């Protein structure tokens, strides 16, 4: 397939993307309010004089009072743009803007691109030296070799912040991570592998440098440039950086160098590697054909003659992409967070090892979604993590930060690395803070036994394994053991090491006990005992719910294979509502730093006034137990009687009923969302009883609740957890149909947490 056929966009689409609706890819967004005269006085004159004087006295305070500590400059002169060559500084701007966007998207690092119209290294060094004080780090990009080596080295000596040439070190770090895992798969040791580099430019030389630092022996490496093998004694086309990798060898061509080689590192040009050359390499060779946009050889050409090869490229349309976005955002994130003076060798090695380690762990469903449902797992086709792995932000930077601390280049050491990981997760995932709170409570409490009713489903198996591995409790899978084990292996898990308990409902020794219990509940509802026997044998929700009802488990998770209403009906046959409890759904909406609880989102279609009161009481109690102070707002299209309608009348009646009750939380209604959430909108309603923005929204009907939560999630800007099932006497959570592994894990965590919640509410 040609490159044009593989592309998913046209040239005009690419131009339109960069042009519309606003030219370019980056913009400046203020982080402080600018709505009042006081705001302007604080932001500029006279208020700004206070931090100015403080910084003048102590320059380190710039990290506290300005954006310096989270700001990276992406600097280029356009002499080596991607695979396009020397096209000048201005032509490099789209690439540098893209780099800045990636910093923000993947690591929440603010970045600005700076294009320098100079080719003389001394001029570039002078420019960057004089503006370096503005930034927390410098990312050099697309500067040709060998000038880039000198520019980076001298700037690192002149500046007291990290200076990192990503074309060199980014490629080196990612390819080293791939090498580590290729050796892991093939049983090799780094000290024994024979490496051939084709393309002795910035990235190639940096890759060899890092591989040697990690254990590959100098005498086992051969570098090849467009003149031929770099051997000891060669004079043509040499410089000090190439000379450092010269070896004693009789090989003079790439073909000769590759005989018996274990690894090919390609950073050269399309077509330089042939099938004949590959045939002469060692068994199970690792071939990194990283030339862009066209690799030295296509993966399908490699596998046609060497099916035992592990192949990586620089392209996203093939497995094992050596993508620098796996490195630079997280290296700078870790470096900035400890205020590192430089990015040193120890930090690069730490990053490579962390990436290799992450690739060997179970791959989350979010990655599969980015690859059109393809389920990836560690092996020859997956030795490097996907750039879309959501764990990268909290997994990689701590390794980098720790290496900076251990090697003495950190000015602000991190004292609590677990808390640091938690803060990283919250940067890009609004659910992280809420879930971490639940997980911390669950992990600290006595371990609960949670039943995963649909235990044969691969996604459920993976979620159960993650639940137990994270120390959240004991997971029990309900299903036929042979099929569970088969799907466990297919999911890349080792049944011997999983530690998961598997129960076959039909064969369980508790089967008669569950039948007697359930028959006692259903005998007068038209069920014969053999009907109940069939339910326990064949319906895993009935079996799992019976386990929970009789105290043989603390909670259950289900819903992946059946609709919410059907599952709830099956569960209610086995488990009663809690005394004074209201069975309902409550969704948690996380948006713009706010946490909102919305009810009822799943159970009661058109609640009457008394039912709205029960929903409000249940929601307020639950929110209190979760550690929040409930401020309840009854939602309506009407604002305190204007206009009046049938549904708003029921809301008014519910508020009136609460007025007659002794409740310990704030409430108000009926009102639209903007009035509930924005205190500044309340100037015309001085009688309002809410002392702050509402955080519990009681919807007038199930359709308005469901539509509103799904809408805010669909258009972006908010994340929804749940709906959480509340009001049962036992802990049960129902996942959405076909829920992802992470969603199932969330609900299992809630189920483990909810056991304490149920006890608190009853």
C-alpha positions as CSV (number, residue, x, y, z in Angstrom):
1,X,0.0,0.0,0.0
2,X,1.4,3.4,-1.0
3,X,1.8,6.3,1.5
4,X,-0.9,8.2,-0.3
5,X,-3.3,5.2,0.2
6,X,-2.4,5.0,3.9
7,X,-3.0,8.7,4.6
8,X,-6.4,9.4,6.1
9,X,-6.5,13.1,4.9
10,X,-5.9,15.2,1.8
11,X,-3.5,18.1,1.4
12,X,-6.5,20.5,1.5
13,X,-7.8,19.0,4.7
14,X,-4.3,19.5,6.3
15,X,-4.3,23.1,5.2
16,X,-7.9,23.7,6.4
17,X,-7.0,22.2,9.8
18,X,-4.2,24.7,10.3
19,X,-6.3,27.6,8.9
20,X,-9.8,27.3,10.3
21,X,-11.5,28.5,12.4
22,X,-8.4,30.4,13.7
23,X,-5.0,30.3,12.0
24,X,-2.4,28.1,13.8
25,X,-2.7,25.6,16.7
26,X,-2.0,27.6,19.9
27,X,-3.3,30.6,21.8
28,X,-2.8,32.3,25.1
29,X,-5.4,31.8,27.8
30,X,-5.4,33.8,31.1
31,X,-5.3,31.8,34.3
32,X,-6.7,34.6,36.5
33,X,-10.1,36.4,36.3
34,X,-10.1,39.7,34.5
35,X,-13.7,40.7,35.1
36,X,-13.4,43.7,37.5
37,X,-11.3,46.8,38.1
38,X,-9.8,45.0,41.2
39,X,-8.8,42.1,39.0
40,X,-6.9,44.4,36.6
41,X,-5.3,46.2,39.6
42,X,-4.0,42.9,40.9
43,X,-2.9,41.6,37.5
44,X,-1.1,44.7,36.4
45,X,-0.5,48.1,38.0
46,X,-0.2,48.6,40.9
47,X,-0.6,45.0,42.2
48,X,2.1,43.5,39.9
49,X,4.8,45.5,41.7
50,X,4.6,43.3,44.7
51,X,5.8,40.1,43.0
52,X,8.3,42.1,40.9
53,X,10.1,43.3,44.0
54,X,9.9,39.8,45.6
55,X,11.5,38.2,42.5
56,X,14.2,40.9,42.3
57,X,15.2,40.0,45.8
58,X,15.0,36.3,45.3
59,X,14.9,35.0,41.7
60,X,13.8,31.6,42.8
61,X,10.4,33.1,43.6
62,X,9.7,33.5,39.9
63,X,8.7,29.8,40.0
64,X,6.0,30.8,42.6
65,X,4.7,34.0,41.1
66,X,4.9,33.4,37.3
67,X,4.4,30.7,34.8
68,X,8.1,30.0,34.5
69,X,7.9,26.6,36.3
70,X,5.5,25.2,33.8
71,X,6.7,26.9,30.6
72,X,8.9,25.4,27.9
73,X,10.2,27.1,24.8
74,X,10.3,25.0,21.6
75,X,13.1,26.6,19.5
76,X,14.2,25.8,16.0
77,X,16.0,27.4,13.0
78,X,14.3,25.1,10.5
79,X,17.5,23.6,9.2
80,X,16.2,20.0,9.6
81,X,12.4,20.0,9.5
82,X,11.0,16.5,10.0
83,X,12.1,14.6,6.8
84,X,11.9,17.7,4.7
85,X,15.3,19.2,5.2
86,X,16.4,22.9,5.5
87,X,13.3,24.9,4.7
88,X,14.0,27.9,7.0
89,X,12.8,29.2,10.3
90,X,9.3,30.4,9.2
91,X,8.5,27.1,7.5
92,X,9.3,25.3,10.8
93,X,6.6,27.2,12.7
94,X,3.7,24.8,12.0
95,X,5.9,22.0,13.4
96,X,6.9,23.9,16.4
97,X,3.3,25.0,17.1
98,X,2.4,21.3,16.9
99,X,5.2,20.5,19.4
100,X,3.8,23.0,21.8
101,X,0.3,21.6,21.4
102,X,1.7,18.1,22.3
103,X,3.3,19.4,25.4
104,X,0.0,20.7,26.6
105,X,-2.1,17.7,25.4
106,X,0.0,15.0,26.9
107,X,1.6,16.5,30.0
108,X,-0.1,19.8,30.7
109,X,3.1,21.7,30.1
110,X,2.6,25.2,28.7
111,X,4.7,25.8,25.7
112,X,5.5,28.6,23.2
113,X,7.3,28.1,19.9
114,X,10.2,30.4,18.9
115,X,11.7,30.3,15.4
116,X,15.2,31.8,15.1
117,X,16.3,33.1,11.7
118,X,19.9,32.2,12.1
119,X,22.1,29.3,11.0
120,X,25.3,30.3,12.8
121,X,25.4,28.2,16.0
122,X,26.9,31.2,17.9
123,X,24.0,33.4,17.0
124,X,21.5,30.7,18.1
125,X,23.3,30.2,21.3
126,X,23.3,33.9,22.0
127,X,19.6,34.3,21.3
128,X,18.6,31.4,23.5
129,X,21.0,32.3,26.3
130,X,19.4,35.8,26.5
131,X,15.8,34.6,26.6
132,X,16.3,31.5,28.7
133,X,15.5,33.3,31.9
134,X,11.8,33.3,30.8
135,X,11.4,29.6,30.7
136,X,11.5,26.5,32.9
137,X,13.0,24.5,30.1
138,X,14.2,24.7,26.5
139,X,13.3,22.1,23.8
140,X,15.5,22.4,20.8
141,X,13.9,21.0,17.6
142,X,14.8,20.4,13.9
143,X,18.3,21.8,14.0
144,X,20.7,20.0,11.7
145,X,23.6,17.9,12.7
146,X,26.4,18.4,13.7
147,X,25.6,22.0,14.8
148,X,22.8,20.7,17.1
149,X,25.4,18.9,19.3
150,X,27.3,22.0,20.0
151,X,24.3,24.2,20.5
152,X,22.7,21.9,23.1
153,X,26.0,21.3,24.9
154,X,26.9,25.0,25.2
155,X,23.4,26.1,26.2
156,X,23.2,23.5,28.9
157,X,26.4,24.9,30.4
158,X,25.2,28.5,30.1
159,X,21.6,28.0,31.4
160,X,20.5,26.7,34.7
161,X,17.4,25.0,33.3
162,X,17.0,21.8,31.2
163,X,18.0,22.1,27.6
164,X,16.9,19.1,25.5
165,X,17.3,18.4,21.8
166,X,14.4,16.1,21.2
167,X,15.5,15.0,17.7
168,X,18.5,13.4,19.5
169,X,17.3,12.2,22.8
170,X,13.6,11.6,22.2
171,X,14.3,9.0,19.5
172,X,17.1,7.5,21.6
173,X,14.9,7.0,24.6
174,X,12.0,5.5,22.7
175,X,14.2,3.2,20.6
176,X,16.0,2.1,23.8
177,X,12.7,1.2,25.4
178,X,11.9,-0.9,22.4
179,X,15.3,-2.6,22.5
180,X,14.8,-3.5,26.2
181,X,11.5,-5.2,25.4
182,X,12.7,-6.9,22.3
183,X,15.5,-8.4,24.3
184,X,12.9,-9.4,27.0
185,X,10.9,-11.2,24.3
186,X,13.8,-12.9,22.6
187,X,15.8,-13.8,25.7
188,X,18.8,-11.6,24.9
189,X,20.9,-9.5,27.2
190,X,21.8,-5.9,26.3
191,X,25.5,-6.6,26.7
192,X,25.4,-9.3,24.1
193,X,23.3,-7.7,21.2
194,X,25.0,-6.5,18.1
195,X,23.7,-3.2,16.8
196,X,24.1,-1.6,13.4
197,X,23.1,2.0,13.0
198,X,22.3,3.4,9.6
199,X,22.3,7.2,9.7
200,X,24.8,8.8,11.9
201,X,23.0,12.1,12.4
202,X,21.7,13.6,15.6
203,X,19.2,10.9,16.5
204,X,21.3,8.0,15.4
205,X,24.4,9.1,17.4
206,X,22.3,9.9,20.5
207,X,20.6,6.4,20.2
208,X,24.0,4.7,20.2
209,X,25.2,6.8,23.1
210,X,22.2,5.9,25.2
211,X,22.3,2.2,24.3
212,X,25.9,2.0,25.3
213,X,25.2,3.8,28.5
214,X,22.5,1.2,29.3
215,X,24.8,-1.8,28.7
216,X,25.3,-2.4,25.0
217,X,29.0,-2.9,24.4
218,X,30.9,-0.4,22.3
219,X,32.6,-3.2,20.2
220,X,29.2,-4.6,19.4
221,X,28.0,-1.5,17.6
222,X,28.7,-0.4,14.0
223,X,27.6,3.0,12.7
224,X,27.1,3.6,9.0
225,X,26.6,6.9,7.3
226,X,26.3,7.9,3.6
227,X,30.0,7.3,3.1
228,X,29.9,3.8,4.6
229,X,30.9,2.1,7.8
230,X,32.5,4.4,10.5
231,X,35.6,2.4,11.2
232,X,38.7,3.3,13.2
233,X,41.1,5.2,11.0
234,X,38.5,6.6,8.6
235,X,39.0,10.3,7.7
236,X,36.4,11.1,5.1
237,X,33.2,12.8,6.4
238,X,34.2,12.5,10.0
239,X,33.6,14.7,13.0
240,X,34.2,14.3,16.7
241,X,30.8,12.8,17.4
242,X,31.1,10.2,14.7
243,X,34.7,9.4,15.7
244,X,33.4,8.4,19.2
245,X,31.6,5.5,17.6
246,X,34.4,4.2,15.3
247,X,35.3,0.6,15.8
248,X,37.8,-1.9,14.5
249,X,35.9,-3.8,11.8
250,X,36.5,-5.2,8.3
251,X,33.0,-4.3,7.2
252,X,32.8,-1.3,4.9
253,X,29.1,-1.4,3.7
254,X,25.8,-1.7,5.4
255,X,25.2,-5.2,3.9
256,X,28.5,-6.4,5.4
257,X,27.9,-4.8,8.8
258,X,24.4,-6.5,9.1
259,X,25.7,-10.1,8.8
260,X,24.9,-11.7,12.1
261,X,23.5,-8.4,13.6
262,X,20.7,-8.5,16.1
263,X,19.5,-5.0,15.8
264,X,19.1,-2.6,12.8
265,X,18.6,1.1,13.7
266,X,17.5,3.0,10.7
267,X,17.5,6.8,10.7
268,X,18.5,7.4,7.1
269,X,16.4,7.1,4.0
270,X,13.7,5.1,2.2
271,X,14.9,1.8,0.6
272,X,18.4,1.6,2.0
273,X,17.6,-1.7,3.8
274,X,16.9,-4.7,1.5
275,X,15.4,-8.1,2.1
276,X,18.7,-9.7,1.2
277,X,20.4,-7.8,4.0
278,X,17.7,-8.9,6.5
279,X,18.1,-12.5,5.6
280,X,21.7,-12.4,6.8
281,X,20.8,-11.0,10.3
282,X,20.7,-13.1,13.5
283,X,17.5,-15.0,14.5
284,X,14.7,-12.9,15.8
285,X,16.2,-9.6,14.6
286,X,14.9,-6.2,15.8
287,X,14.5,-3.9,12.9
288,X,13.8,-0.2,13.7
289,X,13.2,1.4,10.3
290,X,12.6,4.9,11.5
291,X,13.2,7.1,8.4
292,X,10.3,9.5,7.9
293,X,8.0,9.7,6.1
294,X,9.1,6.5,4.4
295,X,11.0,3.9,6.4
296,X,14.2,2.1,5.2
297,X,12.0,-0.9,4.5
298,X,8.3,-1.6,5.0
299,X,7.2,-4.0,7.8
300,X,5.4,-6.2,5.3
301,X,8.6,-6.5,3.2
302,X,10.5,-7.6,6.3
303,X,7.9,-10.2,7.4
304,X,7.8,-11.7,3.9
305,X,11.4,-13.0,4.3
306,X,11.8,-12.8,8.1
307,X,8.6,-13.7,10.0
308,X,10.6,-14.0,13.2
309,X,11.6,-10.3,13.1
310,X,10.3,-7.6,15.5
311,X,9.7,-4.4,13.5
312,X,9.2,-0.8,14.5
313,X,8.9,2.3,12.4
314,X,8.4,6.0,12.9
315,X,4.9,5.8,11.5
316,X,1.6,5.6,13.3
317,X,0.0,3.2,10.7
318,X,2.3,0.4,11.7
319,X,2.9,-1.4,15.1
320,X,5.7,-0.3,17.4
321,X,5.8,3.3,16.4
322,X,9.0,5.1,17.7
323,X,7.1,8.3,18.6
324,X,8.9,11.0,20.4
325,X,5.6,12.1,22.0
326,X,6.2,9.2,24.4
327,X,9.2,11.0,25.8
328,X,9.6,14.7,25.7
329,X,6.3,15.7,27.4
330,X,6.9,13.4,30.4
331,X,10.7,14.1,30.6
332,X,9.9,17.8,30.9
333,X,7.0,17.2,33.3
334,X,9.3,15.4,35.7
335,X,12.1,17.8,35.2
336,X,10.0,20.9,35.7
337,X,8.3,19.5,38.8
338,X,11.6,19.1,40.6
339,X,13.1,22.2,39.1
340,X,15.9,20.2,37.5
341,X,19.0,22.1,36.3
342,X,19.3,19.8,33.3
343,X,18.1,16.6,31.7
344,X,21.0,14.2,32.4
345,X,21.8,10.7,31.3
346,X,20.2,9.2,34.4
347,X,16.9,10.8,33.6
348,X,17.0,9.5,30.1
349,X,17.7,6.0,31.2
350,X,14.9,6.2,33.8
351,X,12.5,7.3,31.1
352,X,13.5,4.4,28.8
353,X,13.1,1.8,31.5
354,X,9.8,3.2,32.6
355,X,8.4,3.1,29.0
356,X,9.6,-0.5,28.6
357,X,8.0,-1.5,31.9
358,X,4.7,0.2,31.0
359,X,4.5,-1.6,27.7
360,X,4.6,-5.0,29.6
361,X,1.5,-4.1,31.6
362,X,-2.2,-4.7,30.6
363,X,-3.2,-2.2,27.9
364,X,-6.3,-0.1,28.9
365,X,-9.4,0.0,26.7
366,X,-8.8,3.7,26.0
367,X,-5.9,2.6,23.8
368,X,-8.0,0.1,21.9
369,X,-10.5,2.9,21.2
370,X,-7.8,5.0,19.7
371,X,-6.9,2.1,17.4
372,X,-10.5,1.3,16.2
373,X,-11.1,-1.4,18.8
374,X,-7.8,-3.3,18.2
375,X,-6.9,-4.9,21.5
376,X,-3.1,-4.6,22.1
377,X,-1.0,-6.6,24.4
378,X,2.7,-7.0,25.1
379,X,4.5,-9.0,22.4
380,X,6.3,-8.6,19.1
381,X,3.6,-6.3,17.8
382,X,3.6,-4.2,20.9
383,X,6.9,-3.5,22.5
384,X,6.4,0.3,22.9
385,X,3.5,1.9,24.7
386,X,0.8,3.7,22.7
387,X,0.9,7.5,22.9
388,X,-2.8,7.3,23.8
389,X,-2.2,5.3,27.0
390,X,-3.7,7.5,29.7
391,X,-1.3,6.2,32.3
392,X,1.7,7.8,30.7
393,X,1.1,11.1,32.5
394,X,1.4,9.6,36.0
395,X,3.6,6.6,35.2
396,X,6.7,8.2,33.5
397,X,7.4,11.6,35.2
398,X,7.9,10.1,38.6
399,X,10.8,7.9,37.3
400,X,12.3,11.0,35.7
401,X,11.9,13.1,38.8
402,X,13.3,10.4,41.0
403,X,16.4,10.1,38.7
404,X,16.9,13.9,38.8
405,X,16.7,13.8,42.6
406,X,19.1,10.8,42.9
407,X,21.6,12.4,40.5
408,X,21.6,15.7,42.3
409,X,20.2,18.0,39.6
410,X,16.8,18.6,41.3
411,X,16.4,21.9,43.2
412,X,13.0,21.1,44.6
413,X,12.8,17.4,45.6
414,X,9.5,15.6,45.9
415,X,8.9,14.3,49.4
416,X,5.7,12.2,48.7
417,X,6.0,10.4,45.4
418,X,2.6,8.7,45.8
419,X,1.0,12.1,46.3
420,X,2.9,13.3,43.2
421,X,1.5,10.5,41.1
422,X,-2.0,11.3,42.3
423,X,-1.5,15.0,41.3
424,X,-0.2,14.0,37.9
425,X,-3.3,11.9,37.2
426,X,-5.5,14.8,38.1
427,X,-3.9,17.1,35.5
428,X,-5.5,15.5,32.5
429,X,-8.2,13.3,34.0
430,X,-11.0,15.1,35.9
431,X,-12.2,11.9,37.4
432,X,-8.8,11.1,39.0
433,X,-9.2,13.2,42.2
434,X,-12.7,11.8,42.9
435,X,-11.7,8.2,42.2
436,X,-8.4,8.5,44.1
437,X,-10.3,9.6,47.2
438,X,-12.5,6.5,46.9
439,X,-9.6,4.2,46.2
440,X,-7.6,5.5,49.1
441,X,-10.5,4.9,51.5
442,X,-11.0,1.4,50.0
443,X,-7.3,0.5,50.2
444,X,-7.1,1.6,53.8
445,X,-10.2,-0.3,54.9
446,X,-10.5,-4.1,55.5
447,X,-10.5,-5.7,52.1
448,X,-14.0,-6.4,50.7
449,X,-15.0,-9.3,48.5
450,X,-16.6,-8.1,45.3
451,X,-18.4,-10.4,42.9
452,X,-18.0,-9.8,39.2
453,X,-21.2,-11.4,37.9
454,X,-20.2,-11.6,34.2
455,X,-16.9,-13.3,34.9
456,X,-16.5,-14.9,31.5
457,X,-16.3,-11.5,29.7
458,X,-12.6,-10.5,28.9
459,X,-13.2,-6.9,29.9
460,X,-14.6,-8.1,33.3
461,X,-11.7,-10.4,33.8
462,X,-9.2,-7.7,33.2
463,X,-11.1,-5.3,35.5
464,X,-11.3,-7.9,38.2
465,X,-7.5,-8.5,37.9
466,X,-6.8,-4.7,38.1
467,X,-9.1,-4.4,41.1
468,X,-7.3,-7.1,43.0
469,X,-3.8,-6.1,41.9
470,X,-4.4,-2.5,43.1
471,X,-5.2,-3.8,46.6
472,X,-8.8,-2.7,46.4
473,X,-10.2,-6.0,47.5
474,X,-10.8,-9.6,46.6
475,X,-12.3,-10.3,43.2
476,X,-14.6,-13.2,42.5
477,X,-15.5,-14.1,38.9
478,X,-18.8,-16.0,38.3
479,X,-18.6,-18.2,35.3
480,X,-17.5,-21.6,33.8
481,X,-13.9,-22.1,34.9
482,X,-12.6,-23.4,31.6
483,X,-14.0,-20.4,29.6
484,X,-12.8,-17.9,32.2
485,X,-9.3,-19.4,32.1
486,X,-9.3,-19.4,28.3
487,X,-10.4,-15.8,28.1
488,X,-7.9,-14.9,30.9
489,X,-5.0,-16.2,28.7
490,X,-6.4,-14.4,25.6
491,X,-6.4,-11.2,27.7
492,X,-2.6,-11.7,28.4
493,X,-3.1,-12.7,32.0
494,X,-1.4,-15.7,33.7
495,X,-4.1,-17.8,35.4
496,X,-1.6,-19.2,37.9
497,X,-0.6,-15.8,39.0
498,X,-3.9,-14.0,38.8
499,X,-5.1,-15.0,42.3
500,X,-8.7,-14.6,41.1
501,X,-11.4,-16.8,42.6
502,X,-13.7,-18.4,40.0
503,X,-17.1,-19.8,40.9
504,X,-19.3,-21.8,38.6
505,X,-22.9,-21.1,39.7
506,X,-24.2,-24.5,38.6
507,X,-21.5,-26.4,40.6
508,X,-21.3,-24.2,43.7
509,X,-21.8,-26.0,47.0
510,X,-23.9,-23.1,48.1
511,X,-26.3,-23.6,45.3
512,X,-29.1,-25.3,47.5
513,X,-28.8,-22.5,50.1
514,X,-29.3,-19.8,47.5
515,X,-32.2,-21.7,46.0
516,X,-34.0,-21.9,49.3
517,X,-33.3,-18.2,50.1
518,X,-34.6,-17.0,46.7
519,X,-37.6,-19.4,46.6
520,X,-38.6,-18.0,50.0
521,X,-38.8,-14.5,48.4
522,X,-40.4,-15.5,45.1
523,X,-42.7,-18.4,45.9
524,X,-45.8,-16.1,46.1
525,X,-44.8,-14.2,42.9
526,X,-45.6,-17.1,40.5
527,X,-42.2,-18.9,40.7
528,X,-41.9,-22.6,41.2
529,X,-38.9,-24.0,43.0
530,X,-37.5,-25.4,39.7
531,X,-37.8,-21.9,38.2
532,X,-35.7,-20.5,41.1
533,X,-33.2,-23.4,40.7
534,X,-32.9,-22.4,37.0
535,X,-32.3,-18.8,38.0
536,X,-29.5,-19.7,40.4
537,X,-27.9,-22.2,37.9
538,X,-28.1,-20.0,34.8
539,X,-28.6,-16.4,35.8
540,X,-25.4,-15.0,37.2
541,X,-27.0,-11.9,38.5
542,X,-29.3,-14.0,40.6
543,X,-26.4,-16.1,41.9
544,X,-24.1,-13.1,42.5
545,X,-26.8,-11.1,44.3
546,X,-27.6,-14.2,46.5
547,X,-23.9,-14.3,47.5
548,X,-24.1,-10.7,48.5
549,X,-27.6,-11.0,50.2
550,X,-26.4,-13.9,52.4
551,X,-23.1,-12.3,53.3
552,X,-20.8,-14.5,51.3
553,X,-19.6,-11.4,49.4
554,X,-19.6,-7.7,50.2
555,X,-20.7,-6.3,46.9
556,X,-21.2,-7.1,43.2
557,X,-20.7,-5.5,39.8
558,X,-22.7,-6.3,36.7
559,X,-24.4,-4.8,33.7
560,X,-21.8,-5.3,30.9
561,X,-24.0,-7.7,28.9
562,X,-27.5,-6.6,29.8
563,X,-29.5,-3.4,29.9
564,X,-29.6,-1.4,33.2
565,X,-33.4,-1.9,33.7
566,X,-33.2,-5.7,33.2
567,X,-30.3,-6.0,35.6
568,X,-31.9,-3.9,38.2
569,X,-35.1,-6.0,38.1
570,X,-33.1,-9.2,38.5
571,X,-31.2,-7.7,41.5
572,X,-34.3,-6.5,43.2
573,X,-35.7,-10.0,43.2
574,X,-32.9,-10.9,45.5
575,X,-31.9,-7.8,47.5
576,X,-34.3,-5.4,49.2
577,X,-34.1,-1.6,49.3
578,X,-32.5,-0.2,52.4
579,X,-34.8,0.9,55.3
580,X,-35.8,4.5,54.5
581,X,-33.8,4.2,51.3
582,X,-34.7,5.3,47.8
583,X,-33.5,3.1,44.9
584,X,-32.2,5.6,42.4
585,X,-29.3,6.4,40.2
586,X,-26.9,9.3,40.9
587,X,-24.4,10.5,38.3
588,X,-21.2,12.4,39.3
589,X,-20.3,15.1,36.8
590,X,-16.7,16.5,37.0
591,X,-16.2,19.7,35.0
592,X,-14.0,22.8,35.3
593,X,-12.9,22.0,38.8
594,X,-16.4,21.4,40.0
595,X,-18.0,18.1,41.2
596,X,-21.8,17.9,40.7
597,X,-24.1,15.1,41.8
598,X,-27.2,14.6,39.6
599,X,-30.2,12.5,40.6
600,X,-32.3,10.5,39.7
601,X,-30.7,9.5,36.5
602,X,-31.9,5.9,36.1
603,X,-34.8,4.6,38.0
604,X,-37.9,6.8,38.5
605,X,-39.2,8.1,35.2
606,X,-41.7,10.8,36.4
607,X,-41.3,11.3,40.1
608,X,-44.1,12.8,42.2
609,X,-43.3,15.5,44.8
610,X,-42.9,13.1,47.6
611,X,-40.6,11.0,45.5
612,X,-38.5,14.1,44.6
613,X,-38.2,14.6,48.4
614,X,-37.0,11.0,48.9
615,X,-34.5,11.4,46.0
616,X,-33.2,14.7,47.6
617,X,-32.8,13.1,51.0
618,X,-31.0,10.0,49.6
619,X,-28.7,12.1,47.5
620,X,-27.8,14.5,50.3
621,X,-27.0,11.7,52.7
622,X,-24.8,10.0,50.1
623,X,-23.0,13.2,49.2
624,X,-22.3,13.8,52.9
625,X,-20.9,10.4,53.4
626,X,-18.7,11.0,50.4
627,X,-17.1,13.9,52.2
628,X,-19.0,16.8,50.5
629,X,-21.3,19.4,52.1
630,X,-24.5,19.1,50.1
631,X,-26.2,22.1,48.7
632,X,-29.3,20.8,47.0
633,X,-31.0,22.6,44.1
634,X,-34.3,21.4,42.5
635,X,-34.0,21.8,38.8
636,X,-36.8,23.2,36.6
637,X,-37.3,25.3,33.5
638,X,-39.3,27.6,35.8
639,X,-37.6,30.2,38.1
640,X,-39.6,30.4,41.3
641,X,-43.0,30.2,39.5
642,X,-42.1,31.9,36.2
643,X,-43.4,30.3,34.1
644,X,-45.6,27.8,35.9
645,X,-46.1,24.2,34.5
646,X,-47.2,20.8,35.6
647,X,-43.7,19.5,36.4
648,X,-42.5,22.7,38.0
649,X,-45.6,22.5,40.3
650,X,-44.4,19.1,41.6
651,X,-40.9,20.6,42.2
652,X,-42.5,23.5,44.2
653,X,-44.5,21.0,46.2
654,X,-41.3,19.0,47.0
655,X,-39.6,22.1,48.3
656,X,-42.6,22.9,50.4
657,X,-42.5,19.4,51.9
658,X,-38.9,19.8,52.8
659,X,-39.8,23.1,54.5
660,X,-41.9,21.0,56.9
661,X,-39.1,18.6,57.7
662,X,-36.0,18.9,59.9
663,X,-33.2,18.5,57.4
664,X,-29.5,19.3,57.9
665,X,-28.6,20.5,54.5
666,X,-29.2,23.5,52.3
667,X,-31.8,23.3,49.6
668,X,-33.7,25.6,47.2
669,X,-35.9,25.5,44.1
670,X,-37.3,25.5,41.6
671,X,-34.7,27.0,39.4
672,X,-32.7,26.6,36.1
673,X,-29.1,25.4,36.2
674,X,-27.4,28.8,35.8
675,X,-29.1,30.1,38.9
676,X,-28.1,27.1,40.9
677,X,-24.5,27.1,39.8
678,X,-23.6,30.8,39.5
679,X,-24.2,32.9,42.7
680,X,-23.7,36.1,40.7
681,X,-27.0,35.4,38.8
682,X,-29.0,35.6,42.1
683,X,-29.1,39.4,42.5
684,X,-32.8,39.4,41.7
685,X,-33.6,36.6,44.2
686,X,-32.3,37.9,47.6
687,X,-34.5,35.2,49.3
688,X,-32.4,32.3,48.0
689,X,-31.2,30.0,50.8
690,X,-28.1,28.5,49.1
691,X,-24.9,30.0,50.5
692,X,-22.8,28.9,47.5
693,X,-23.1,27.1,44.2
694,X,-25.3,24.0,44.3
695,X,-23.5,20.7,44.1
696,X,-26.5,18.3,44.2
697,X,-29.0,18.8,41.4
698,X,-32.4,17.1,41.7
699,X,-33.9,16.7,38.3
700,X,-37.7,16.9,37.7
701,X,-37.8,13.7,35.6
702,X,-35.5,10.9,34.5
703,X,-35.3,12.0,30.9
704,X,-34.0,15.5,31.9
705,X,-31.4,13.9,34.2
706,X,-30.2,11.4,31.6
707,X,-30.2,13.8,28.7
708,X,-28.3,16.5,30.6
709,X,-25.6,14.2,31.8
710,X,-25.1,12.6,28.5
711,X,-25.2,15.9,26.7
712,X,-22.4,17.5,28.8
713,X,-20.3,14.4,28.3
714,X,-20.9,14.2,24.6
715,X,-20.0,17.8,23.8
716,X,-16.9,17.7,26.0
717,X,-15.7,19.7,28.9
718,X,-17.1,17.3,31.5
719,X,-16.7,13.7,32.6
720,X,-19.5,11.6,34.0
721,X,-19.0,8.8,36.5
722,X,-21.9,6.4,37.1
723,X,-24.8,6.4,37.4
724,X,-24.2,5.1,40.9
725,X,-26.9,2.8,42.2
726,X,-28.1,3.9,45.6
727,X,-30.8,2.9,48.1
728,X,-30.3,-0.9,48.3
729,X,-29.6,-2.7,51.5
730,X,-26.5,-4.3,50.0
731,X,-23.7,-2.9,47.8
732,X,-24.5,-3.4,44.1
733,X,-23.3,-1.4,41.1
734,X,-24.6,-1.7,37.5
735,X,-22.2,-0.8,34.7
736,X,-23.3,0.6,31.3
737,X,-23.8,-2.0,28.6
738,X,-20.4,-3.0,27.0
739,X,-18.5,-0.9,29.6
740,X,-14.8,-0.5,29.2
741,X,-12.3,-2.1,31.6
742,X,-11.7,1.3,33.3
743,X,-15.4,1.9,33.7
744,X,-15.9,-1.6,35.3
745,X,-13.0,-0.9,37.6
746,X,-14.5,2.4,38.6
747,X,-17.8,0.7,39.5
748,X,-16.1,-2.1,41.4
749,X,-14.3,0.5,43.4
750,X,-17.6,2.2,44.1
751,X,-19.1,-1.1,45.1
752,X,-16.3,-1.7,47.6
753,X,-16.6,1.8,49.0
754,X,-20.4,1.6,49.0
755,X,-20.4,-1.3,51.5
756,X,-19.3,1.2,54.1
757,X,-21.7,3.7,52.6
758,X,-24.6,1.3,53.0
759,X,-23.7,0.7,56.6
760,X,-23.4,4.5,57.2
761,X,-26.8,5.2,55.7
762,X,-28.6,2.4,57.4
